[in-house]
Amino acid sequence: MAIDLTRRRLLRCAGAGTLVGLAGCTGDVTEGEPRASAVYVEPADLDAPVEGTIEATVMVHNVGISADIEITVEAVNLDADPDEPEEAITESVSFVESFDRDEQRTVTTEIEPGPLADGLLAQAGPAD
């Protein structure tokens, strides 16, 4: 199955991610499990080729129990061959932060997206 890597999908996912992040705030959470999501990442869209390192800010919301949360930020090349989706990720950085129950806050990291990257995507979940 090919991954749809288009600018429209990137923008749609950014908006949907915000809604999913907010919708998860009202759901029931099993007492014993962490459940986190990346609400948004800034900058989501890279308007010009980037040389060097930039700072990425991610809003993370942990609606589960207190836990270590792994946050991953990926730089994405939307012009990559859809038959080889692994080439769409130009750079990836992951790090772990501790979150309290129902804590929402921004975290920052540095990433070197490279000149082919069109945008950034982020995800968050329980650390292994």
Backbone hydrogen bonds, N-H to C=O, Kabsch-Sander energy under -0.5 kcal/mol:
donor,donor_aa,acceptor,acceptor_aa,energy
3,I,82,P,-0.6
5,L,3,I,-1.1
6,T,4,D,-0.8
10,L,6,T,-2.3
11,L,7,R,-2.4
12,R,8,R,-2.5
13,C,9,R,-3.0
14,A,10,L,-2.0
15,G,11,L,-2.0
16,A,12,R,-2.8
17,G,13,C,-3.0
18,T,14,A,-1.4
19,L,15,G,-1.8
20,V,16,A,-3.0
21,G,17,G,-2.5
22,L,18,T,-2.2
23,A,19,L,-2.9
24,G,20,V,-2.2
25,C,22,L,-1.1
26,T,23,A,-1.3
27,G,24,G,-0.5
33,E,30,T,-1.7
37,S,61,H,-1.7
39,V,37,S,-0.8
39,V,59,M,-2.9
40,Y,59,M,-0.9
42,E,57,T,-2.7
46,L,118,D,-3.1
47,D,45,D,-0.7
50,V,114,G,-0.7
51,E,49,P,-0.5
52,G,50,V,-0.5
54,I,111,I,-2.8
56,A,109,T,-3.2
57,T,42,E,-2.8
58,V,107,V,-3.0
59,M,40,Y,-2.4
60,V,58,V,-0.6
60,V,105,R,-2.7
61,H,37,S,-2.4
62,N,103,E,-3.0
63,V,35,R,-2.8
63,V,61,H,-0.7
64,G,35,R,-0.7
65,I,33,E,-1.3
67,A,99,F,-2.3
69,I,67,A,-0.5
69,I,97,E,-3.5
70,E,125,G,-3.1
71,I,69,I,-0.5
71,I,95,F,-3.0
72,T,123,Q,-2.7
73,V,93,V,-2.7
74,E,121,L,-3.0
75,A,91,E,-2.9
76,V,119,G,-2.9
77,N,88,A,-3.4
78,L,76,V,-0.8
80,A,77,N,-1.4
84,E,81,D,-2.1
87,E,84,E,-1.9
88,A,85,P,-1.5
89,I,86,E,-0.6
90,T,75,A,-2.1
90,T,88,A,-0.8
91,E,75,A,-1.0
93,V,73,V,-2.4
95,F,71,I,-2.0
97,E,69,I,-2.5
99,F,67,A,-2.9
102,D,62,N,-0.7
102,D,64,G,-1.0
103,E,62,N,-0.8
103,E,100,D,-1.5
105,R,60,V,-2.1
107,V,58,V,-2.4
109,T,56,A,-2.0
111,I,54,I,-2.4
117,A,114,G,-1.1
118,D,76,V,-3.5
119,G,76,V,-1.3
120,L,44,A,-2.0
121,L,74,E,-2.5
123,Q,72,T,-2.1
125,G,70,E,-1.8
127,A,68,D,-2.5
